[in-house]
């Protein structure tokens, strides 16, 4: 039995038909891949947290200096001791100042006797009234010198000007000191001041939120070991001008320190928590970044994808608070950001924003 050879044209036709069938399957798979998940931005009240590195200072922290020359005669306090206002901290040998006071008091007494004698002579018309006035001035001068000597003697006893904690003692018993020498430092730690710098944009946001929600801001302090200081704080002061070199303005947060945990010179982080009403929030994974600018893909009513730039106001875990660029009626690509391009027409599956935002853990790559 003989078989007729297959014409070359038929072979070519079969060969051509096979790849055509494969291309159709690829198109079907591609069409399935192009079906993406979209959602909408959600308007809700969110607590926005801003963090700033801070330096902690005592509300009063002074250098205690000697106001007279002499030898330290007594130090009735120790380093780290808590003292009350008026407590004696140092005594300087007072012998010279006591002698000077005694001499000035004697001069004042002598001037007083001379004045009395001159007044009797004036009554007897022996001396004029000018003589009396001269001795009155002499007495006043002597009394002023005595008062000055008494004040200088008082400087030999150094007392605490307020309640506080004594720092390191810079001089020891028997040391010869000069006027102006630092003896120690004294810190009032009942209230601590945390200083931190705020950018101009965040300053404006804070002032705007403070006007609308003055009592909503919560100020917290995170210490160097990661623990949160138990006492809440408040903004105690904002300086009068911006630093033109850095563009920042210094803030001060005040924290009660009843247990004395905070000390002058510590560092930490101030957290400012404010409620942003009706903020527009989206999942971070729905965004992508190009040259430090943030974008999303917005799906129009005709199911065509358009790239849109947005401005991020704040970042919270896996959520972005959008300042500009989106509204609650927009549809944005949630899953499939890497699969679409600007101008693509896509098939969409919509998910409610409440469901999407319920459990976000990873941003889009």
C-alpha positions in Angstrom: 0.0 0.0 0.0 1.4 3.3 -1.0 1.1 6.6 0.9 1.0 9.8 -0.9 3.4 12.4 0.4 1.9 15.3 2.3 2.1 18.5 0.3 4.6 21.1 1.6 1.9 23.7 1.9 -0.1 21.6 4.3 3.0 21.0 6.4 3.5 24.7 6.6 -0.1 25.3 7.5 0.1 22.8 10.4 3.4 24.4 11.6 1.8 27.8 11.5 -1.3 26.8 13.5 0.5 25.4 16.5 2.1 28.6 17.7 -1.1 30.5 17.1 -2.9 28.3 19.6 -0.1 28.9 22.2 -0.3 32.7 21.8 -4.1 32.6 22.6 -3.4 30.8 25.9 -0.8 33.3 26.9 -3.3 36.1 26.2 -5.8 34.4 28.5 -3.2 34.0 31.3 -2.2 37.6 30.8 -5.8 38.8 31.0 -6.2 36.8 34.3 -3.1 38.4 35.7 -4.3 41.9 34.8 -7.3 41.6 37.2 -6.3 43.7 40.2 -7.6 44.6 43.6 -8.6 48.2 44.2 -9.8 50.1 47.3 -10.6 53.6 48.3 -9.0 56.0 50.8 -10.7 56.1 54.1 -11.6 59.3 56.1 -11.2 58.7 59.9 -9.9 60.2 63.1 -6.3 59.0 63.6 -3.8 59.7 66.4 -0.7 61.0 64.7 2.6 60.5 66.7 5.6 62.7 66.1 9.0 61.9 67.7 11.8 64.3 68.5 15.2 63.7 70.1 15.5 65.9 73.3 17.9 67.1 75.9 16.6 67.0 79.5 17.4 69.9 81.9 16.5 70.8 85.4 14.1 73.7 85.7 16.8 75.3 87.9 20.4 74.4 87.5 23.0 76.9 88.7 26.7 77.1 89.6 27.2 77.9 93.3 30.2 80.3 93.4 32.2 81.9 96.2 31.5 85.6 96.7 34.5 86.2 99.0 38.1 85.1 99.2 39.3 82.8 102.0 39.7 79.3 103.2 36.9 76.8 103.3 36.2 76.2 107.0 33.3 73.8 106.8 31.3 71.7 104.3 28.2 70.4 106.1 26.8 68.7 102.9 27.8 65.9 100.7 27.7 65.2 97.0 24.2 64.1 95.8 22.5 65.3 98.9 19.1 66.9 98.7 19.0 70.3 100.5 16.3 72.8 101.3 16.3 76.5 100.6 18.5 78.3 103.2 20.5 75.2 104.2 24.2 75.9 104.8 26.4 74.3 102.1 29.8 76.0 102.7 31.4 78.2 105.4 34.5 80.3 104.6 36.9 81.3 107.4 35.3 84.6 108.6 38.1 86.1 110.7 39.1 88.9 108.4 35.5 89.8 107.5 34.5 89.8 111.2 37.4 92.1 112.1 36.5 94.4 109.3 32.9 94.5 110.5 34.0 95.3 114.0 36.2 98.2 112.8 33.4 99.7 110.7 30.9 99.4 113.6 33.4 101.3 115.8 33.7 104.0 113.2 30.0 104.3 113.0 29.7 104.5 116.8 32.4 107.3 116.8 30.6 109.2 114.1 27.3 109.0 116.1 29.0 110.4 119.2 30.5 113.3 117.2 27.1 114.1 115.7 25.5 114.2 119.2 28.2 116.5 120.5 27.9 118.8 117.5 24.1 119.0 117.9 24.5 120.2 121.5 27.0 122.8 120.4 24.6 124.0 117.8 21.8 124.3 120.3 24.1 126.6 122.3 24.8 128.6 119.2 28.5 127.7 119.3 28.6 125.9 115.8 26.4 126.4 112.8 23.9 124.1 111.3 26.4 123.3 108.5 28.6 121.6 111.1 25.7 119.4 112.1 24.9 118.5 108.5 28.6 117.6 108.0 28.6 115.2 110.9 25.3 113.7 109.9 26.8 112.8 106.5 29.9 111.4 108.2 27.6 109.1 110.3 25.6 108.0 107.3 28.9 107.1 105.5 30.2 105.1 108.5 26.9 103.2 108.8 27.0 102.3 105.1 30.5 100.9 105.4 29.4 98.9 108.4 26.4 97.5 106.4 28.8 96.6 103.6 31.1 94.8 106.0 28.2 92.9 107.5 27.1 91.8 104.0 30.6 90.6 103.2 30.7 88.6 106.4 27.4 87.1 105.4 28.9 85.9 102.1 31.2 83.6 104.1 28.2 81.4 104.7 27.0 79.9 101.4 23.3 78.8 101.6 21.1 77.0 99.2 19.0 79.5 97.2 16.3 76.9 96.5 15.4 73.2 97.2 17.7 71.0 95.1 20.3 68.3 94.7 24.0 69.0 95.2 26.3 68.0 92.4 30.1 67.3 92.6 32.0 69.3 95.1 34.7 71.3 93.2 36.6 72.4 96.4 37.4 70.5 99.6 37.8 71.4 103.2 40.7 73.8 103.7 40.9 74.9 100.1 41.9 78.5 99.4 39.3 80.0 97.1 38.9 83.2 95.3 35.8 85.3 94.6 33.9 83.7 91.7 35.3 80.2 92.1 32.7 77.4 91.5 32.1 75.4 94.6 29.4 73.0 93.3 26.2 73.1 91.2 22.6 72.8 92.5 19.7 71.4 90.5 16.0 71.7 91.2 14.6 68.5 89.7 11.0 68.7 90.7 10.1 69.7 87.2 12.3 68.7 84.2 12.5 70.6 80.9 12.9 68.6 77.7 14.2 70.7 74.8 13.8 69.6 71.2 13.7 71.1 67.7 10.7 71.2 65.4 10.7 71.9 61.7 8.7 74.8 60.3 6.1 72.6 58.6 5.5 70.5 61.8 5.4 73.7 63.9 2.5 75.0 61.7 0.7 71.7 61.9 1.0 71.7 65.7 -0.2 75.2 66.0 -3.1 74.5 63.7 -4.1 71.3 65.6 -3.7 73.1 68.9 -6.2 75.7 67.9 -8.8 73.1 67.1 -8.0 70.4 69.6 -6.1 72.2 72.3 -6.5 69.5 75.0 -6.1 66.5 72.7 -2.3 66.6 72.4 -0.5 64.1 74.6 3.2 64.6 75.4 5.2 61.5 76.4 8.9 61.0 77.1 10.8 57.8 76.1 14.0 57.3 78.0 17.3 56.0 76.8 16.5 52.4 77.7 13.3 52.4 75.7 10.9 52.8 78.7 8.2 55.4 78.8 8.4 57.9 81.6 5.3 57.5 83.7 4.4 61.2 84.1 2.7 62.9 81.1 4.1 66.3 80.0 2.9 69.5 78.4 4.4 72.0 76.1 5.8 74.6 78.4 7.4 77.1 75.9 8.1 77.7 72.2 11.0 80.0 71.5 10.4 83.3 69.7 12.3 82.7 66.5 13.4 80.0 64.0 17.0 79.1 63.4 17.6 80.2 59.8 20.5 77.7 59.4 18.5 74.6 60.3 14.9 75.8 59.7 13.9 74.6 63.2 12.3 76.2 66.2 13.1 75.0 69.8 10.2 73.6 71.8 10.2 72.8 75.6 8.1 70.1 77.1 7.7 70.1 80.9 7.5 66.8 82.9 6.8 66.5 86.7 9.5 64.5 88.4 8.1 63.4 91.8 10.3 60.4 92.2 13.5 62.1 91.1 14.1 59.6 88.2 15.1 62.3 85.7 18.4 64.2 86.1 20.0 67.2 84.4 21.8 66.2 81.2 19.8 63.1 80.3 18.6 62.4 76.8 15.4 60.9 75.4 12.7 61.2 72.8 9.6 63.4 73.1 6.4 61.9 71.6 3.6 64.3 70.6 0.4 62.5 70.0 -2.4 64.5 68.3 -5.8 63.5 66.9 -6.2 64.4 63.2 -9.9 64.6 62.5 -11.3 63.1 59.2 -7.8 62.3 58.0 -7.4 60.6 54.6 -5.6 57.3 55.1 -4.4 54.6 52.7 -2.3 51.5 53.1 1.4 52.1 52.4 1.6 49.1 50.1 -0.7 50.9 47.6 2.0 53.5 47.0 5.3 53.6 45.1 8.2 56.0 45.1 10.0 57.7 42.2 12.8 60.2 42.9 11.7 60.8 46.5 8.1 61.5 45.4 5.2 59.2 46.4 2.6 58.0 43.8 -0.5 55.8 43.6 -2.3 54.4 40.6 -5.9 55.7 40.4 -8.5 53.8 38.5 -10.9 55.9 36.6 -14.6 55.2 35.8 -13.5 53.7 32.5 -11.2 51.3 34.4 -8.1 53.0 33.0 -5.1 53.4 35.3 -3.6 56.8 35.9 -0.5 57.6 37.9 -1.0 60.3 40.5 1.4 62.1 42.8 0.3 62.4 46.5 1.7 64.3 49.5 2.2 62.3 52.7 1.3 64.2 55.9 2.2 61.5 58.4 3.3 57.9 58.5 1.7 55.4 61.0 2.8 51.8 61.1 1.7 50.5 57.6 -0.6 53.5 56.9 0.0 56.8 55.3 -2.0 59.9 56.2 -2.4 61.7 52.9 -2.2 65.5 53.0 -2.9 66.2 49.3 -3.8 64.2 46.1 -6.6 61.9 47.1 -10.2 61.9 48.1 -12.6 59.2 49.5 -14.3 58.8 46.2 -11.1 57.8 44.4 -10.3 54.2 43.5 -6.6 53.2 44.0 -4.7 50.0 43.1 -4.1 48.0 46.3 -2.8 44.7 45.0 -1.0 44.6 41.6 0.9 47.9 41.8 3.8 46.3 40.0 1.6 44.8 37.3 0.1 48.0 35.8 1.3 51.0 34.0 -0.1 54.4 33.4 -2.8 54.2 30.7 -3.6 50.5 31.1 -7.2 49.3 31.1 -7.7 46.7 33.8 -10.3 44.5 35.4 -10.9 45.4 39.0 -12.0 43.7 42.2 -13.0 46.2 44.8 -12.4 45.7 48.5 -13.8 47.9 51.3 -11.1 50.2 52.8 -12.1 49.2 56.3 -11.2 45.6 55.4 -8.0 46.5 53.7 -6.8 48.7 56.6 -7.7 46.2 59.2 -4.4 44.3 59.0 -1.5 45.9 57.2 2.0 44.6 57.7 4.0 45.3 54.6 4.3 48.2 52.3 4.5 47.8 48.5 7.9 47.2 47.0 
